[in-house]
Structure formats: C-alpha cells, structure tokens
Amino acid sequence: MSFSQLLGQERTVKRLRSLVETGRIPPAMIFHGPAGVGKFLAAFEFAKAVNCSHSEHLEKKPAPPPPDENDLFAAAAPAPAPEPEAAPARTHSDMSDSCGMCLSCLQAASGAHPDIRVVDSAFQAALLGEEESANLKIDTMREVTRWAQQKPMLSPWKVFIVRDAEALMPAAQNALLKTLEEPPPGTLVILTVSRKTALLPTILSRCCMIDFAPLPAKVLKEVLEAGGAEAGEAAALASLGNGSLEGAAEAASFLKRVSALRPGDPARAFKFAAGLPRDSHKAREEVKTLLDLLLARARSAWSAAEGPAKPRLTALLRRTLDLRRMADRNVSYLLLLETALLESERAGIKIEDLIRPA
C-alpha cells in the first residue's frame, strides 16, 4: 500500500508527500479527523515513506560450505560453475512515497519493523501482560519514552504511532510530554485522534496538526464495495455513514437491530435502545449519531410537510436539538435515546425511517 491508495484525502496526502520529499519532518504530529477516515493508515504510510530507501531489497544466497580437508573419502570438489549475472536492483524514483520493495518497506508491511511501533490497547496488553483496556496508561508511555532514547536499529527514523490517542489518560499524556518537548534525534511521534479536546493543551501546542476530512459518499461506497458489500447496501450505508467507515459500520449495526424488531410491537423503541453498548463513551457516540440521523430525517419531513404535521415536526426538531445538546453531558444515554425515539414516533417518524437513505 502507498499514499496513492488512500482515497478521499487528496489534499492531506499532498501535504504529507511534500513533508517526505523535502525532509522537513516535524518530530511530533497529530492526525486529526472523524473516526474511520484513514488517519491511522495515513500515519503508517507516512512512517514507511520517511524510512524508505527507495531501492529494491535482493536476498543474497548463502555460499556453499567449503569441503572438509580432513575427510579422506570426500569427492573432489567440482569446478565452480559461473554464477548467472544478478539482475540489477530496481530503484524507486518517487521520493515522496514509499517504494514497497526495500527492506524497510517489506519489514513494515509484515509488522516486524524494529523502528516503527504502533501503540494501542493491544500493544499495551502485550507489554503489561494484562487484558486490553479502554485507556492507555502511564506505564505504557514511560516505556515509549525509554525506547525513544535509543538509536534506530535499521532506518533513519524511530516512529511511534499512538492510535486513538484520546484514550491517553492525563498522567500518560504528561509522561509523553517530555519526549515531545525534547525529542531525541530521529524520533517521530504521531498521535491519531478524533477529539482534540481529549488532549492536554500542552500536547496540542507541541505538535504539528494534520487535518483529515470526512470521506465523500462516492469514495465511501467504493471502499465498502471493495470490502464485500453489495452495491445497494454500500450506497445505503455510505449515505448514512457521514463520511466515515466507522459511521457506516454503525449504520450496518442499526440496520441489523431494526430488522430484529417486530412490526407493531409497542416496546420497539425500548428494545432498540437496549442494544446500546455498555461502554459509556461508545454509547454516547452512538446516541449522538442516531440523534443526528433523526434531525436530518425530521428536517427533510418538515420541509415537505403541510397542515397539522408542520407544528408536530417543528416541536420534534426543537426537542431533538435539546436532546442532542444533552448528549454531551453526563446523562443516561439509554433514557435519552428512548425519549427521542418515542417522540419521533408520535410525530410520525419511525425507527426504520432513521436508517433509510433520504
């Protein structure tokens, strides 16, 4: 994979290519944008590109062992056959991207590059010998800081990609701060984050910000089809995904939960809301997504409504906006969603309408 395969982020990729080509690499970077738009893939490709040697890696065949002079019964060594001329190593002329054929690129692709480390919950669990946690802890960042002081083993840059950096606890962010303030030579730290507000101001002020936009619906549809979705399903999920693969995955989950509901069941709203994740952060994000879908559907219905339906939809819009603001507070997300679904049904908007493309 290379920068050319990152779809829907042409403007950001152009900036990243320029940094690689000029060699003006900031030691600390934040890749910021909605979840599921390619931030981590871009960070990994950037790490590959800055460490790429742009020359094909050719495996050398080991020379045969010499004959044992003490073996009296050994056959006489045959005359060495002339070795065929080895094909010259290919070179890669695009200095703004990785070549995919040098030793550094091959090791990165296999996940075995000694100078590129992805720091996430799975890495932390293996490092600390414990179950995966939703938060990245101070002990993990202390280990990253220790590794940052070591020299690169293979490539010019040691790269640490902190995936979903909003999971960093405040103490862990402070532990990382020393590396960001005084980065050792050849050290690059990339934080991928969907919510900048989750990071300390001292972290934000020391990093170069790289922004990622939501994916266009056409690109999102292409990616979903490449992942095995049928054309109709991909189009529906792309229209509901708000430019995010994660949003499209949420929409697919909503579709599955709705299909399990029995038509006419008076408890449908409660059964649907009961499917919220147990994790409070995930539940809040899912409720916010559903409220955004409800607002979009209510606005569309309001613009086409006439007669008595207009005031009902006006009241629903005002009430949903209030609930949407409440979703950013410490509230019961289950109760919030139940309230929104019940009031939308009274106004004539069913649960199925929320996940039906406009």
N, C-alpha and C positions, 0 to 999 in steps of 0.2 A: 504494500500500500504506500502511497505517497500523497503529497498535498493535492495532486490533481484529482484524487478520488474523494476528497472532502467536498461534498455537494452543498450548495446553498450558502456558502460562506466566502464567496469570491473576494470581497473587499478585505476581510480579515486575513485570508490566506495571502493576498498580495502583500500586506504589511509584514507578515511573518517571513515570507520569501525575501523581502528586502532586508530584514534584520540578518537572516542567514547569509545572504550574499555579501553584505557589507562587513559582516563580522562584528557588528556593534550589538552585542548580546547583553541585555540587562541581566544582572545577577539574580534578580527577584522579579517574578511576573505573576499577575493574576489574570486567569482566563475566566471572564465573567459573562454570563448569559443564562437564558432559561435552561432548565433541565432537558436533556435529550436533544441537544442541537449540535453535538460534535465537539465539545470543549476538550474532553479527555483524549479523543482520537487526534485532535489537532496538537495537543500538548505532547503526545507520544511521537507524532511525526516530526514535530519541532526538535525533540530530543534526538531523534535519528538523524535529522538533517545537520544539526550542529556538530555531530560526531562522525559524519560520513567522510570516508577517504576518497570516494569517487573513483575507485579502482577495483576491478574485479578480483575477488579472492580465489586463488587457484590452489587446490590441495596438492602438496608435494608427496609423491610416492616414496616410502622409505627405501633406502638402498638395501639390497640383499646382504645378509651377514657374510663376512669373509670365511673361506674354508678353514677348517681346523687343521693346523700344520702337524699336530700330534696324532691325527687319525691316519694309520698306515693303510687302511682299506678304503679311504675316500677316493672317489673318482677324480680324475684330473679336472680341474676347473675349465669349463668351456670358454672359448674366447668370447669376450663381452660383445653382445650384439649392439650395433649402433642404435642409439635411442632416437625415436622419431622427434622431430622438432616440435616443441610445445607451441601451441597457439598463443599468440601474444595476449596479454590480459587486456580486456576491454576497459575503456575509461568512460566516465560519465561527464558530459560537458555542462549540464545544468547545475551550476554551483549554488543555486537557491533551494535545492531539494535533495532528498536522499536518493542514492542510486539503487538500493535494494540488492546489491551484489557484492559489496565489500564485506570484510569480516565483521565490522561494527554493525552494519545493517542486518546481516544474517543472524548475529547473536541477539540483536534487539528483537527481531521478528520471532525468534524462538523463546524469548523471555529469559535468556541466560546472559544478558549483557551485564558485565560486572560494574559498569559505571552509570547505569540507568535503573533507578529504583522507583517503583510505584508504591506510595504509602497510602494504604486504605485500611478498612476494617479487617480484611482477610490477612493483609501483611501484619497488622498489629496482633491478631490472634496467634499467628505462627511465631511472631517474635516473643510475645509474652507467655506463650503456652496456655492460652485460655480461650473461652468461647468468644465468638465475634460480638462486638459491642457496637452500639449506635454512635458512640463518641470516640474520638481519638485522644489518647491520654498523654500526660506529661512524660511518662517513661518512654513512650514511642518517639516523641520529639527530641528527647535527650539523646536517644540513640542516633537519630538522624543528624543531630548537631555533632556528635562524635565522629560519625562517618564523613561528615563534610570536611573535617580537618585532615583527612587522609588524601594522599595524592591519587589521581586517576590511575587505574590499572592498565587500560587499553586505549582510551580515547582522550581528546583534549579537554572534555568537559565531564564533570560529575553532575548528573541531573537527578533531582528529586522531584517527583510529581506527586503532590498531595491531592489525592482525588476526593471530591466533595468536602472541601476544606471547611464548610460550615459546621462539620462535625467536630472540629477542634475545640476542646474546652479552653476557657480563658487561660488557665495555667499552662496548657500545652502551647498556646499561641505565644505566651511570654517566653517559654523555653526556646521557641523557634526564632524569636526576635533577635537574639544575639547573632545568629547566622545571617539574618537579613541586614543587620546593621554593619557587620564587618565580615562580608562574605570572603572565604578563602579563595585564592586564585583558582580559576577554572571551575567554580561551583555555580550551578544554576538551580534555583528553586522555583517551581511552577505550582501555583495553587489554582485548582479549578473550583469555581464557586457559583452557585445560583443566586445567593443572597449576600450582597456585600455587607449588609448591616450585621451579619453574624460575625464579622471580623473586627478586631480592635482597630481603632483609628491609627495606632502606631504601626500596625501591619499594613494597612492601606497606604499610608504615606511613604512607605519604603519600597513599594512595588510598582512596576510598570503595568498599567491596566490595558488589557486586550479584550475588546468587547465582541460578543457574538450575538447575532440577530436571530429571531425565530426563523425556522426553515419555511420557504414558500410552500404552499399546499401542493404544487406540482412536484417539487422535489421530494416532499414527504411521501407522496403517493408512490413515486418511483422506488424509494427506499423500502417501503412496505411491500411492494410487489416483488422486489428483489429478495425480500425475506420470506416469500412464500404465500403472501396474502393474495386472494383473488382480486381482480380489477375493481369490481363493485365494492367489495369490502374495504379495499385500500382507499378508494375515493371517499367512502363514508368516514373512515377513521381519520383520514387526512383533513377533512373539513372540520372534524371535532377536536383535532389534536392541538390546535392553537400553535402550529409551527414547531411542535416538539414530538420526538419519538416517544418520550415518556408520557406525554399527554395522549398520544394515540393509543398507547398501551392501556392507559386508564380508561379511555373510551371503550376499548375492547372488553375490559373488565365490567364496565357499566352495562354494556350490551348483554353480556353473559348473565349478569344478575337480573336484568329486566326480563330476559327470556325465561327465567325460572319462576317468575311471578304468575299467579293465576288471574286471568281477566275477571274483573268484578269483585275481587277479594277486597273487603273494606280495610283490611290491615296491610295492604300492599305498601304503603308509604313506610310503615314501621318495619316491615320485613326487608325492604330495600335499604333503609338506613342502618339496619342491624349488620349489614355487610361491611361497615366502615372498619378500617384497620385498627388494631388495638393500640398501636403506637400513636401518641397524641399528635406528633408533628405530621406524620403521614395522613392521619385523619383530618387534620386542619387543611392540608393541601388538597385533599380530595373534596372536602366540603366547599372550599373556595372554587375549585374547578366546576363543581355542579352548580353552584350559585351563579357563576359566570355564564354557564350554558343556559340557566333559567332566565337570566337577564337578557341574553341575546334572543331567546325564543319569545319572551314577553314583549320586547321592543318590536320584533317582527309582527307579532299578533296585534299589538296596539296600533301600528301604522296601517293595518288592513281592517281594523275593527270599526263598526258603526253602531249607533244606538246604545242600548244599555251596557253592551260589552265594554265600551270605551272606559267608563268610570271604574269598572271592576279591574281592568288591566292597568289603569293608572294607579289604583291603590296597590295592586300587586307589585308594580315596579318600585314604588316608594318603599314598601315593606321589604322587598328583596334587597334594595340598596342598603337599608338599615341592617339587615342580617349580614350582608356582605362586609360591612364595616365591623360588625361584632365578631366576625370570623378571625380577625387579627388580635383578638383579646383572649384572655384566659377564661373560656366559657365551655359549656358542654356542647361539643360539636355534634353529637348524636341528636340532642334536643333541637339544635339549630337546623339541622337538615330535616328532621321530622316536621318542624314548623313550616319550613319553606315548601316542602312537598305537599303538605295538606292545604296550604293557602293557594298554591298554584293549581291544584285540582279543583278547588272551589271556583277559581277564575276561569276554568275550562282548559287548563294546560296539564296534560297527563305526564306521568313519568316517561312514557315512551317518546313523547314529544321532545324531551330534553336531549335525547341522544339520536334524534333523527336529523340528518343534514337539512339545513334550511333551503 
